[in-house]
Every structure is written in C-alpha cells, then in structure tokens.
C-alpha cells in the first residue's frame, strides 16, 4: 500500500501543513511536542520542521506508538 507521503516529494510538502498533520497524529496518540513548529531559520530551499525536545516519558510513548503502528 502506498502512503500519501510516498506520493509527494520533499519539495512539494508545505512545512506548515506537515506540522499540523504531525500535531494531529501525535494528539490522537496522546503525545504532545511543545516545541513542534516550522523552523524559522530554514531556507526556502531546505524547509525544516523543528521537533524540539521532550521529556523521557514522552519519548517512550512515541516509541511505543511507532512500534504498535509497525506491528499493525
């Protein structure tokens, strides 16, 4: 099965849309990245998303959610 991400190349992905999509997915998993944002110092050519830092328990919840997703 081809995911939506695989259908888009990196240059065509709007970083603000990516941040909101990731924020929504994390929210559904009960995970909050307080510093999640578009990198304000990124260049137009290299647009980056800043994930920020999280507490260890949040990192463990993220790892668990990813592992459960891979197992599905």
PQR file with spaces between the fields and no chain letter, atoms N, CA, C, O and H, PARSE charges and radii, in Angstrom:
ATOM       1  N    UNK     1       0.836   -1.174    0.000 -0.4000 1.5000
ATOM       2  CA   UNK     1       0.000    0.000    0.000 -0.0000 2.0000
ATOM       3  C    UNK     1       0.885    1.243    0.000  0.5500 1.7000
ATOM       4  O    UNK     1       1.831    1.328    0.783 -0.5500 1.4000
ATOM       5  N    UNK     2       0.591    2.197   -0.861 -0.4000 1.5000
ATOM       6  CA   UNK     2       1.362    3.424   -0.968 -0.0000 2.0000
ATOM       7  C    UNK     2       0.753    4.487   -0.067  0.5500 1.7000
ATOM       8  O    UNK     2      -0.447    4.754   -0.131 -0.5500 1.4000
ATOM       9  H    UNK     2      -0.177    2.128   -1.497  0.4000 1.0000
ATOM      10  N    UNK     3       1.591    5.095    0.776 -0.4000 1.5000
ATOM      11  CA   UNK     3       1.091    6.128    1.678 -0.0000 2.0000
ATOM      12  C    UNK     3       1.057    7.472    0.964  0.5500 1.7000
ATOM      13  O    UNK     3       1.672    7.648   -0.088 -0.5500 1.4000
ATOM      14  H    UNK     3       2.566    4.878    0.828  0.4000 1.0000
ATOM      15  N    UNK     4       0.334    8.410    1.549 -0.4000 1.5000
ATOM      16  CA   UNK     4       0.262    9.756    0.986 -0.0000 2.0000
ATOM      17  C    UNK     4       1.642   10.385    0.931  0.5500 1.7000
ATOM      18  O    UNK     4       1.958   11.122   -0.004 -0.5500 1.4000
ATOM      19  H    UNK     4      -0.166    8.266    2.403  0.4000 1.0000
ATOM      20  N    UNK     5       2.463   10.096    1.930 -0.4000 1.5000
ATOM      21  CA   UNK     5       3.807   10.656    1.971 -0.0000 2.0000
ATOM      22  C    UNK     5       4.635   10.178    0.795  0.5500 1.7000
ATOM      23  O    UNK     5       5.392   10.959    0.218 -0.5500 1.4000
ATOM      24  H    UNK     5       2.206    9.498    2.690  0.4000 1.0000
ATOM      25  N    UNK     6       4.510    8.919    0.428 -0.4000 1.5000
ATOM      26  CA   UNK     6       5.287    8.370   -0.675 -0.0000 2.0000
ATOM      27  C    UNK     6       4.887    8.979   -2.010  0.5500 1.7000
ATOM      28  O    UNK     6       5.656    8.925   -2.970 -0.5500 1.4000
ATOM      29  H    UNK     6       3.895    8.284    0.896  0.4000 1.0000
ATOM      30  N    UNK     7       3.704    9.550   -2.081 -0.4000 1.5000
ATOM      31  CA   UNK     7       3.235   10.149   -3.317 -0.0000 2.0000
ATOM      32  C    UNK     7       3.721   11.581   -3.494  0.5500 1.7000
ATOM      33  O    UNK     7       3.540   12.163   -4.563 -0.5500 1.4000
ATOM      34  H    UNK     7       3.080    9.593   -1.301  0.4000 1.0000
ATOM      35  N    UNK     8       4.328   12.153   -2.478 -0.4000 1.5000
ATOM      36  CA   UNK     8       4.790   13.535   -2.538 -0.0000 2.0000
ATOM      37  C    UNK     8       6.298   13.574   -2.411  0.5500 1.7000
ATOM      38  O    UNK     8       6.886   12.826   -1.630 -0.5500 1.4000
ATOM      39  H    UNK     8       4.475   11.681   -1.609  0.4000 1.0000
ATOM      40  N    UNK     9       6.928   14.459   -3.190 -0.4000 1.5000
ATOM      41  CA   UNK     9       8.361   14.623   -2.992 -0.0000 2.0000
ATOM      42  C    UNK     9       8.583   15.712   -1.949  0.5500 1.7000
ATOM      43  O    UNK     9       7.687   16.510   -1.674 -0.5500 1.4000
ATOM      44  H    UNK     9       6.450   15.066   -3.825  0.4000 1.0000
ATOM      45  N    UNK    10       9.767   15.739   -1.377 -0.4000 1.5000
ATOM      46  CA   UNK    10      10.057   16.630   -0.250 -0.0000 2.0000
ATOM      47  C    UNK    10       9.804   18.096   -0.580  0.5500 1.7000
ATOM      48  O    UNK    10       9.309   18.838    0.268 -0.5500 1.4000
ATOM      49  H    UNK    10      10.495   15.090   -1.600  0.4000 1.0000
ATOM      50  N    UNK    11      10.130   18.523   -1.779 -0.4000 1.5000
ATOM      51  CA   UNK    11       9.984   19.933   -2.134 -0.0000 2.0000
ATOM      52  C    UNK    11       8.529   20.368   -2.218  0.5500 1.7000
ATOM      53  O    UNK    11       8.233   21.555   -2.082 -0.5500 1.4000
ATOM      54  H    UNK    11      10.532   17.921   -2.468  0.4000 1.0000
ATOM      55  N    UNK    12       7.627   19.439   -2.438 -0.4000 1.5000
ATOM      56  CA   UNK    12       6.221   19.818   -2.604 -0.0000 2.0000
ATOM      57  C    UNK    12       5.441   19.829   -1.293  0.5500 1.7000
ATOM      58  O    UNK    12       4.280   20.238   -1.275 -0.5500 1.4000
ATOM      59  H    UNK    12       7.868   18.475   -2.548  0.4000 1.0000
ATOM      60  N    UNK    13       6.048   19.392   -0.210 -0.4000 1.5000
ATOM      61  CA   UNK    13       5.336   19.326    1.070 -0.0000 2.0000
ATOM      62  C    UNK    13       5.454   20.666    1.790  0.5500 1.7000
ATOM      63  O    UNK    13       6.556   21.137    2.073 -0.5500 1.4000
ATOM      64  H    UNK    13       6.991   19.060   -0.225  0.4000 1.0000
ATOM      65  N    UNK    14       4.313   21.270    2.079 -0.4000 1.5000
ATOM      66  CA   UNK    14       4.294   22.522    2.821 -0.0000 2.0000
ATOM      67  C    UNK    14       4.654   22.232    4.275  0.5500 1.7000
ATOM      68  O    UNK    14       4.005   21.395    4.902 -0.5500 1.4000
ATOM      69  H    UNK    14       3.418   20.888    1.849  0.4000 1.0000
ATOM      70  N    UNK    15       5.676   22.903    4.836 -0.4000 1.5000
ATOM      71  CA   UNK    15       6.084   22.587    6.206 -0.0000 2.0000
ATOM      72  C    UNK    15       5.004   22.897    7.244  0.5500 1.7000
ATOM      73  O    UNK    15       4.927   22.217    8.267 -0.5500 1.4000
ATOM      74  H    UNK    15       6.202   23.584    4.327  0.4000 1.0000
ATOM      75  N    UNK    16       4.178   23.901    6.999 -0.4000 1.5000
ATOM      76  CA   UNK    16       3.110   24.233    7.950 -0.0000 2.0000
ATOM      77  C    UNK    16       2.041   23.144    7.956  0.5500 1.7000
ATOM      78  O    UNK    16       1.506   22.793    9.007 -0.5500 1.4000
ATOM      79  H    UNK    16       4.240   24.453    6.168  0.4000 1.0000
ATOM      80  N    UNK    17       1.739   22.617    6.781 -0.4000 1.5000
ATOM      81  CA   UNK    17       0.788   21.513    6.687 -0.0000 2.0000
ATOM      82  C    UNK    17       1.358   20.273    7.364  0.5500 1.7000
ATOM      83  O    UNK    17       0.637   19.544    8.045 -0.5500 1.4000
ATOM      84  H    UNK    17       2.173   22.903    5.927  0.4000 1.0000
ATOM      85  N    UNK    18       2.651   20.036    7.174 -0.4000 1.5000
ATOM      86  CA   UNK    18       3.307   18.884    7.795 -0.0000 2.0000
ATOM      87  C    UNK    18       3.255   18.987    9.313  0.5500 1.7000
ATOM      88  O    UNK    18       2.999   17.994    9.995 -0.5500 1.4000
ATOM      89  H    UNK    18       3.237   20.628    6.620  0.4000 1.0000
ATOM      90  N    UNK    19       3.496   20.176    9.844 -0.4000 1.5000
ATOM      91  CA   UNK    19       3.454   20.379   11.297 -0.0000 2.0000
ATOM      92  C    UNK    19       2.054   20.095   11.830  0.5500 1.7000
ATOM      93  O    UNK    19       1.905   19.405   12.839 -0.5500 1.4000
ATOM      94  H    UNK    19       3.704   20.982    9.290  0.4000 1.0000
ATOM      95  N    UNK    20       1.034   20.616   11.168 -0.4000 1.5000
ATOM      96  CA   UNK    20      -0.334   20.397   11.644 -0.0000 2.0000
ATOM      97  C    UNK    20      -0.741   18.933   11.527  0.5500 1.7000
ATOM      98  O    UNK    20      -1.448   18.414   12.392 -0.5500 1.4000
ATOM      99  H    UNK    20       1.155   21.176   10.349  0.4000 1.0000
ATOM     100  N    UNK    21      -0.302   18.269   10.470 -0.4000 1.5000
ATOM     101  CA   UNK    21      -0.598   16.845   10.300 -0.0000 2.0000
ATOM     102  C    UNK    21       0.073   16.021   11.397  0.5500 1.7000
ATOM     103  O    UNK    21      -0.543   15.125   11.974 -0.5500 1.4000
ATOM     104  H    UNK    21       0.272   18.690    9.768  0.4000 1.0000
ATOM     105  N    UNK    22       1.334   16.331   11.678 -0.4000 1.5000
ATOM     106  CA   UNK    22       2.057   15.617   12.730 -0.0000 2.0000
ATOM     107  C    UNK    22       1.449   15.914   14.094  0.5500 1.7000
ATOM     108  O    UNK    22       1.301   15.011   14.918 -0.5500 1.4000
ATOM     109  H    UNK    22       1.834   17.059   11.209  0.4000 1.0000
ATOM     110  N    UNK    23       1.096   17.177   14.338 -0.4000 1.5000
ATOM     111  CA   UNK    23       0.493   17.547   15.623 -0.0000 2.0000
ATOM     112  C    UNK    23      -0.815   16.777   15.840  0.5500 1.7000
ATOM     113  O    UNK    23      -1.082   16.301   16.944 -0.5500 1.4000
ATOM     114  H    UNK    23       1.217   17.910   13.668  0.4000 1.0000
ATOM     115  N    UNK    24      -1.621   16.658   14.791 -0.4000 1.5000
ATOM     116  CA   UNK    24      -2.892   15.932   14.898 -0.0000 2.0000
ATOM     117  C    UNK    24      -2.653   14.449   15.169  0.5500 1.7000
ATOM     118  O    UNK    24      -3.348   13.852   15.991 -0.5500 1.4000
ATOM     119  H    UNK    24      -1.404   17.044   13.895  0.4000 1.0000
ATOM     120  N    UNK    25      -1.682   13.852   14.490 -0.4000 1.5000
ATOM     121  CA   UNK    25      -1.380   12.432   14.700 -0.0000 2.0000
ATOM     122  C    UNK    25      -0.853   12.193   16.111  0.5500 1.7000
ATOM     123  O    UNK    25      -1.236   11.222   16.764 -0.5500 1.4000
ATOM     124  H    UNK    25      -1.117   14.337   13.822  0.4000 1.0000
ATOM     125  N    UNK    26       0.021   13.074   16.578 -0.4000 1.5000
ATOM     126  CA   UNK    26       0.541   12.945   17.937 -0.0000 2.0000
ATOM     127  C    UNK    26      -0.584   13.115   18.957  0.5500 1.7000
ATOM     128  O    UNK    26      -0.632   12.402   19.959 -0.5500 1.4000
ATOM     129  H    UNK    26       0.332   13.862   16.047  0.4000 1.0000
ATOM     130  N    UNK    27      -1.479   14.055   18.700 -0.4000 1.5000
ATOM     131  CA   UNK    27      -2.606   14.286   19.608 -0.0000 2.0000
ATOM     132  C    UNK    27      -3.481   13.038   19.720  0.5500 1.7000
ATOM     133  O    UNK    27      -3.919   12.685   20.815 -0.5500 1.4000
ATOM     134  H    UNK    27      -1.440   14.634   17.886  0.4000 1.0000
ATOM     135  N    UNK    28      -3.738   12.372   18.596 -0.4000 1.5000
ATOM     136  CA   UNK    28      -4.540   11.144   18.625 -0.0000 2.0000
ATOM     137  C    UNK    28      -3.862   10.063   19.454  0.5500 1.7000
ATOM     138  O    UNK    28      -4.533    9.204   20.025 -0.5500 1.4000
ATOM     139  H    UNK    28      -3.382   12.659   17.706  0.4000 1.0000
ATOM     140  N    UNK    29      -2.525   10.102   19.523 -0.4000 1.5000
ATOM     141  CA   UNK    29      -1.779    9.128   20.320 -0.0000 2.0000
ATOM     142  C    UNK    29      -1.569    9.612   21.751  0.5500 1.7000
ATOM     143  O    UNK    29      -0.942    8.920   22.553 -0.5500 1.4000
ATOM     144  H    UNK    29      -1.980   10.800   19.059  0.4000 1.0000
ATOM     145  N    UNK    30      -2.090   10.804   22.080 -0.4000 1.5000
ATOM     146  CA   UNK    30      -1.931   11.343   23.427 -0.0000 2.0000
ATOM     147  C    UNK    30      -0.543   11.877   23.695  0.5500 1.7000
ATOM     148  O    UNK    30      -0.082   11.880   24.837 -0.5500 1.4000
ATOM     149  H    UNK    30      -2.599   11.367   21.428  0.4000 1.0000
ATOM     150  N    UNK    31       0.129   12.331   22.645 -0.4000 1.5000
ATOM     151  CA   UNK    31       1.510   12.799   22.755 -0.0000 2.0000
ATOM     152  C    UNK    31       1.557   14.275   22.370  0.5500 1.7000
ATOM     153  O    UNK    31       0.939   14.689   21.388 -0.5500 1.4000
ATOM     154  H    UNK    31      -0.245   12.328   21.718  0.4000 1.0000
ATOM     155  N    UNK    32       2.300   15.069   23.156 -0.4000 1.5000
ATOM     156  CA   UNK    32       2.452   16.495   22.869 -0.0000 2.0000
ATOM     157  C    UNK    32       3.933   16.816   22.717  0.5500 1.7000
ATOM     158  O    UNK    32       4.742   16.502   23.591 -0.5500 1.4000
ATOM     159  H    UNK    32       2.801   14.733   23.953  0.4000 1.0000
ATOM     160  N    UNK    33       4.278   17.446   21.601 -0.4000 1.5000
ATOM     161  CA   UNK    33       5.615   18.006   21.394 -0.0000 2.0000
ATOM     162  C    UNK    33       5.452   19.519   21.550  0.5500 1.7000
ATOM     163  O    UNK    33       5.002   20.176   20.611 -0.5500 1.4000
ATOM     164  H    UNK    33       3.621   17.701   20.891  0.4000 1.0000
ATOM     165  N    UNK    34       5.803   20.093   22.706 -0.4000 1.5000
ATOM     166  CA   UNK    34       5.539   21.507   22.952 -0.0000 2.0000
ATOM     167  C    UNK    34       6.221   22.450   21.965  0.5500 1.7000
ATOM     168  O    UNK    34       5.706   23.536   21.699 -0.5500 1.4000
ATOM     169  H    UNK    34       6.168   19.559   23.469  0.4000 1.0000
ATOM     170  N    UNK    35       7.351   22.060   21.427 -0.4000 1.5000
ATOM     171  CA   UNK    35       8.109   22.951   20.544 -0.0000 2.0000
ATOM     172  C    UNK    35       7.914   22.646   19.069  0.5500 1.7000
ATOM     173  O    UNK    35       8.635   23.195   18.235 -0.5500 1.4000
ATOM     174  H    UNK    35       7.770   21.178   21.643  0.4000 1.0000
ATOM     175  N    UNK    36       6.969   21.794   18.725 -0.4000 1.5000
ATOM     176  CA   UNK    36       6.744   21.429   17.330 -0.0000 2.0000
ATOM     177  C    UNK    36       6.374   22.670   16.527  0.5500 1.7000
ATOM     178  O    UNK    36       5.392   23.345   16.834 -0.5500 1.4000
ATOM     179  H    UNK    36       6.384   21.348   19.402  0.4000 1.0000
ATOM     180  N    UNK    37       7.169   22.970   15.491 -0.4000 1.5000
ATOM     181  CA   UNK    37       6.941   24.176   14.687 -0.0000 2.0000
ATOM     182  C    UNK    37       7.761   24.096   13.408  0.5500 1.7000
ATOM     183  O    UNK    37       8.640   23.246   13.264 -0.5500 1.4000
ATOM     184  H    UNK    37       7.967   22.422   15.241  0.4000 1.0000
ATOM     185  N    UNK    38       7.454   24.995   12.488 -0.4000 1.5000
ATOM     186  CA   UNK    38       8.292   25.144   11.306 -0.0000 2.0000
ATOM     187  C    UNK    38       9.553   25.870   11.750  0.5500 1.7000
ATOM     188  O    UNK    38       9.475   26.845   12.497 -0.5500 1.4000
ATOM     189  H    UNK    38       6.740   25.685   12.605  0.4000 1.0000
ATOM     190  N    UNK    39      10.708   25.407   11.301 -0.4000 1.5000
ATOM     191  CA   UNK    39      11.983   26.026   11.652 -0.0000 2.0000
ATOM     192  C    UNK    39      12.030   27.428   11.042  0.5500 1.7000
ATOM     193  O    UNK    39      12.039   27.565    9.818 -0.5500 1.4000
ATOM     194  H    UNK    39      10.772   24.615   10.694  0.4000 1.0000
ATOM     195  N    UNK    40      12.059   28.469   11.877 -0.4000 1.5000
ATOM     196  CA   UNK    40      12.040   29.831   11.342 -0.0000 2.0000
ATOM     197  C    UNK    40      13.328   30.220   10.625  0.5500 1.7000
ATOM     198  O    UNK    40      13.343   31.197    9.876 -0.5500 1.4000
ATOM     199  H    UNK    40      12.051   28.358   12.870  0.4000 1.0000
ATOM     200  N    UNK    41      14.400   29.479   10.841 -0.4000 1.5000
ATOM     201  CA   UNK    41      15.669   29.805   10.208 -0.0000 2.0000
ATOM     202  C    UNK    41      15.945   28.954    8.980  0.5500 1.7000
ATOM     203  O    UNK    41      17.009   29.060    8.369 -0.5500 1.4000
ATOM     204  H    UNK    41      14.388   28.686   11.449  0.4000 1.0000
ATOM     205  N    UNK    42      14.993   28.115    8.621 -0.4000 1.5000
ATOM     206  CA   UNK    42      15.156   27.300    7.425 -0.0000 2.0000
ATOM     207  C    UNK    42      15.118   28.167    6.179  0.5500 1.7000
ATOM     208  O    UNK    42      14.509   29.237    6.169 -0.5500 1.4000
ATOM     209  H    UNK    42      14.129   28.029    9.117  0.4000 1.0000
ATOM     210  N    UNK    43      15.764   27.702    5.147 -0.4000 1.5000
ATOM     211  CA   UNK    43      15.755   28.431    3.881 -0.0000 2.0000
ATOM     212  C    UNK    43      14.574   27.962    3.042  0.5500 1.7000
ATOM     213  O    UNK    43      14.038   26.880    3.284 -0.5500 1.4000
ATOM     214  H    UNK    43      16.258   26.833    5.154  0.4000 1.0000
ATOM     215  N    UNK    44      14.162   28.755    2.063 -0.4000 1.5000
ATOM     216  CA   UNK    44      13.060   28.308    1.198 -0.0000 2.0000
ATOM     217  C    UNK    44      13.370   26.989    0.488  0.5500 1.7000
ATOM     218  O    UNK    44      12.460   26.210    0.204 -0.5500 1.4000
ATOM     219  H    UNK    44      14.598   29.633    1.867  0.4000 1.0000
ATOM     220  N    UNK    45      14.633   26.740    0.204 -0.4000 1.5000
ATOM     221  CA   UNK    45      15.030   25.506   -0.479 -0.0000 2.0000
ATOM     222  C    UNK    45      15.032   24.307    0.461  0.5500 1.7000
ATOM     223  O    UNK    45      14.651   23.203    0.072 -0.5500 1.4000
ATOM     224  H    UNK    45      15.372   27.373    0.435  0.4000 1.0000
ATOM     225  N    UNK    46      15.461   24.531    1.696 -0.4000 1.5000
ATOM     226  CA   UNK    46      15.516   23.456    2.693 -0.0000 2.0000
ATOM     227  C    UNK    46      14.575   23.841    3.831  0.5500 1.7000
ATOM     228  O    UNK    46      14.980   24.484    4.800 -0.5500 1.4000
ATOM     229  H    UNK    46      15.770   25.428    2.012  0.4000 1.0000
ATOM     230  N    UNK    47      13.338   23.445    3.698 -0.4000 1.5000
ATOM     231  CA   UNK    47      12.325   23.789    4.702 -0.0000 2.0000
ATOM     232  C    UNK    47      12.283   22.665    5.727  0.5500 1.7000
ATOM     233  O    UNK    47      12.069   21.502    5.386 -0.5500 1.4000
ATOM     234  H    UNK    47      13.009   22.923    2.911  0.4000 1.0000
ATOM     235  N    UNK    48      12.492   23.032    6.986 -0.4000 1.5000
ATOM     236  CA   UNK    48      12.596   22.032    8.041 -0.0000 2.0000
ATOM     237  C    UNK    48      11.493   22.194    9.081  0.5500 1.7000
ATOM     238  O    UNK    48      10.951   23.280    9.283 -0.5500 1.4000
ATOM     239  H    UNK    48      12.666   23.977    7.262  0.4000 1.0000
ATOM     240  N    UNK    49      11.184   21.084    9.727 -0.4000 1.5000
ATOM     241  CA   UNK    49      10.244   21.074   10.843 -0.0000 2.0000
ATOM     242  C    UNK    49      11.054   20.844   12.108  0.5500 1.7000
ATOM     243  O    UNK    49      11.831   19.894   12.195 -0.5500 1.4000
ATOM     244  H    UNK    49      11.625   20.201    9.563  0.4000 1.0000
ATOM     245  N    UNK    50      10.866   21.721   13.085 -0.4000 1.5000
ATOM     246  CA   UNK    50      11.549   21.615   14.371 -0.0000 2.0000
ATOM     247  C    UNK    50      10.700   20.759   15.296  0.5500 1.7000
ATOM     248  O    UNK    50       9.571   21.118   15.629 -0.5500 1.4000
ATOM     249  H    UNK    50      10.235   22.493   13.014  0.4000 1.0000
ATOM     250  N    UNK    51      11.257   19.615   15.712 -0.4000 1.5000
ATOM     251  CA   UNK    51      10.522   18.731   16.614 -0.0000 2.0000
ATOM     252  C    UNK    51      10.711   19.134   18.067  0.5500 1.7000
ATOM     253  O    UNK    51       9.842   18.867   18.898 -0.5500 1.4000
ATOM     254  H    UNK    51      12.175   19.324   15.441  0.4000 1.0000
ATOM     255  N    UNK    52      11.821   19.765   18.387 -0.4000 1.5000
ATOM     256  CA   UNK    52      12.075   20.218   19.747 -0.0000 2.0000
ATOM     257  C    UNK    52      12.482   19.089   20.673  0.5500 1.7000
ATOM     258  O    UNK    52      12.778   17.976   20.237 -0.5500 1.4000
ATOM     259  H    UNK    52      12.527   19.982   17.713  0.4000 1.0000
ATOM     260  N    UNK    53      12.490   19.397   21.948 -0.4000 1.5000
ATOM     261  CA   UNK    53      12.868   18.423   22.972 -0.0000 2.0000
ATOM     262  C    UNK    53      11.635   17.981   23.736  0.5500 1.7000
ATOM     263  O    UNK    53      10.672   18.732   23.890 -0.5500 1.4000
ATOM     264  H    UNK    53      12.250   20.301   22.302  0.4000 1.0000
ATOM     265  N    UNK    54      11.687   16.733   24.214 -0.4000 1.5000
ATOM     266  CA   UNK    54      10.578   16.197   25.006 -0.0000 2.0000
ATOM     267  C    UNK    54      11.138   15.468   26.224  0.5500 1.7000
ATOM     268  O    UNK    54      12.306   15.081   26.257 -0.5500 1.4000
ATOM     269  H    UNK    54      12.469   16.123   24.089  0.4000 1.0000
ATOM     270  N    UNK    55      10.275   15.293   27.223 -0.4000 1.5000
ATOM     271  CA   UNK    55      10.663   14.529   28.410 -0.0000 2.0000
ATOM     272  C    UNK    55      10.850   13.061   28.025  0.5500 1.7000
ATOM     273  O    UNK    55      10.304   12.614   27.016 -0.5500 1.4000
ATOM     274  H    UNK    55       9.326   15.608   27.196  0.4000 1.0000
ATOM     275  N    UNK    56      11.615   12.307   28.816 -0.4000 1.5000
ATOM     276  CA   UNK    56      11.827   10.891   28.518 -0.0000 2.0000
ATOM     277  C    UNK    56      10.536   10.083   28.436  0.5500 1.7000
ATOM     278  O    UNK    56      10.433    9.176   27.609 -0.5500 1.4000
ATOM     279  H    UNK    56      12.058   12.670   29.636  0.4000 1.0000
ATOM     280  N    UNK    57       9.542   10.396   29.282 -0.4000 1.5000
ATOM     281  CA   UNK    57       8.293    9.631   29.227 -0.0000 2.0000
ATOM     282  C    UNK    57       7.544    9.875   27.917  0.5500 1.7000
ATOM     283  O    UNK    57       6.874    8.978   27.407 -0.5500 1.4000
ATOM     284  H    UNK    57       9.626   11.133   29.953  0.4000 1.0000
ATOM     285  N    UNK    58       7.656   11.075   27.380 -0.4000 1.5000
ATOM     286  CA   UNK    58       7.022   11.379   26.097 -0.0000 2.0000
ATOM     287  C    UNK    58       7.738   10.618   24.982  0.5500 1.7000
ATOM     288  O    UNK    58       7.096   10.081   24.080 -0.5500 1.4000
ATOM     289  H    UNK    58       8.200   11.804   27.795  0.4000 1.0000
ATOM     290  N    UNK    59       9.061   10.576   25.048 -0.4000 1.5000
ATOM     291  CA   UNK    59       9.831    9.819   24.054 -0.0000 2.0000
ATOM     292  C    UNK    59       9.450    8.341   24.089  0.5500 1.7000
ATOM     293  O    UNK    59       9.355    7.699   23.043 -0.5500 1.4000
ATOM     294  H    UNK    59       9.582   11.013   25.781  0.4000 1.0000
ATOM     295  N    UNK    60       9.234    7.802   25.282 -0.4000 1.5000
ATOM     296  CA   UNK    60       8.832    6.398   25.399 -0.0000 2.0000
ATOM     297  C    UNK    60       7.436    6.175   24.826  0.5500 1.7000
ATOM     298  O    UNK    60       7.193    5.157   24.178 -0.5500 1.4000
ATOM     299  H    UNK    60       9.312    8.323   26.132  0.4000 1.0000
ATOM     300  N    UNK    61       6.510    7.117   25.056 -0.4000 1.5000
ATOM     301  CA   UNK    61       5.161    6.987   24.482 -0.0000 2.0000
ATOM     302  C    UNK    61       5.213    7.047   22.960  0.5500 1.7000
ATOM     303  O    UNK    61       4.483    6.328   22.278 -0.5500 1.4000
ATOM     304  H    UNK    61       6.707    7.944   25.583  0.4000 1.0000
ATOM     305  N    UNK    62       6.080    7.910   22.432 -0.4000 1.5000
ATOM     306  CA   UNK    62       6.239    7.988   20.977 -0.0000 2.0000
ATOM     307  C    UNK    62       6.799    6.684   20.434  0.5500 1.7000
ATOM     308  O    UNK    62       6.298    6.164   19.437 -0.5500 1.4000
ATOM     309  H    UNK    62       6.672    8.495   22.986  0.4000 1.0000
ATOM     310  N    UNK    63       7.827    6.152   21.073 -0.4000 1.5000
ATOM     311  CA   UNK    63       8.410    4.880   20.636 -0.0000 2.0000
ATOM     312  C    UNK    63       7.370    3.769   20.673  0.5500 1.7000
ATOM     313  O    UNK    63       7.300    2.952   19.755 -0.5500 1.4000
ATOM     314  H    UNK    63       8.234    6.575   21.883  0.4000 1.0000
ATOM     315  N    UNK    64       6.569    3.734   21.722 -0.4000 1.5000
ATOM     316  CA   UNK    64       5.526    2.716   21.840 -0.0000 2.0000
ATOM     317  C    UNK    64       4.491    2.856   20.721  0.5500 1.7000
ATOM     318  O    UNK    64       4.081    1.861   20.123 -0.5500 1.4000
ATOM     319  H    UNK    64       6.626    4.398   22.468  0.4000 1.0000
ATOM     320  N    UNK    65       4.072    4.087   20.440 -0.4000 1.5000
ATOM     321  CA   UNK    65       3.084    4.315   19.379 -0.0000 2.0000
ATOM     322  C    UNK    65       3.638    3.897   18.022  0.5500 1.7000
ATOM     323  O    UNK    65       2.917    3.309   17.215 -0.5500 1.4000
ATOM     324  H    UNK    65       4.405    4.896   20.925  0.4000 1.0000
ATOM     325  N    UNK    66       4.898    4.190   17.763 -0.4000 1.5000
ATOM     326  CA   UNK    66       5.516    3.794   16.492 -0.0000 2.0000
ATOM     327  C    UNK    66       5.625    2.281   16.383  0.5500 1.7000
ATOM     328  O    UNK    66       5.356    1.705   15.329 -0.5500 1.4000
ATOM     329  H    UNK    66       5.484    4.667   18.418  0.4000 1.0000
ATOM     330  N    UNK    67       6.020    1.642   17.475 -0.4000 1.5000
ATOM     331  CA   UNK    67       6.137    0.184   17.453 -0.0000 2.0000
ATOM     332  C    UNK    67       4.784   -0.478   17.248  0.5500 1.7000
ATOM     333  O    UNK    67       4.679   -1.457   16.509 -0.5500 1.4000
ATOM     334  H    UNK    67       6.239    2.110   18.331  0.4000 1.0000
ATOM     335  N    UNK    68       3.739    0.048   17.897 -0.4000 1.5000
ATOM     336  CA   UNK    68       2.397   -0.502   17.698 -0.0000 2.0000
ATOM     337  C    UNK    68       1.946   -0.306   16.256  0.5500 1.7000
ATOM     338  O    UNK    68       1.290   -1.174   15.680 -0.5500 1.4000
ATOM     339  H    UNK    68       3.824    0.844   18.497  0.4000 1.0000
ATOM     340  N    UNK    69       2.298    0.827   15.682 -0.4000 1.5000
ATOM     341  CA   UNK    69       1.934    1.098   14.295 -0.0000 2.0000
ATOM     342  C    UNK    69       2.636    0.176   13.319  0.5500 1.7000
ATOM     343  O    UNK    69       2.045   -0.230   12.319 -0.5500 1.4000
ATOM     344  H    UNK    69       2.831    1.532   16.150  0.4000 1.0000
ATOM     345  N    UNK    70       3.886   -0.162   13.591 -0.4000 1.5000
ATOM     346  CA   UNK    70       4.632   -1.079   12.725 -0.0000 2.0000
ATOM     347  C    UNK    70       4.076   -2.483   12.818  0.5500 1.7000
ATOM     348  O    UNK    70       4.112   -3.237   11.845 -0.5500 1.4000
ATOM     349  H    UNK    70       4.367    0.168   14.404  0.4000 1.0000
ATOM     350  N    UNK    71       3.564   -2.839   13.983 -0.4000 1.5000
ATOM     351  CA   UNK    71       3.049   -4.193   14.184 -0.0000 2.0000
ATOM     352  C    UNK    71       1.689   -4.385   13.514  0.5500 1.7000
ATOM     353  O    UNK    71       1.268   -5.514   13.261 -0.5500 1.4000
ATOM     354  H    UNK    71       3.535   -2.227   14.774  0.4000 1.0000
ATOM     355  N    UNK    72       1.015   -3.288   13.234 -0.4000 1.5000
ATOM     356  CA   UNK    72      -0.338   -3.378   12.638 -0.0000 2.0000
ATOM     357  C    UNK    72      -0.290   -3.754   11.167  0.5500 1.7000
ATOM     358  O    UNK    72      -1.334   -3.869   10.525 -0.5500 1.4000
ATOM     359  H    UNK    72       1.357   -2.371   13.440  0.4000 1.0000
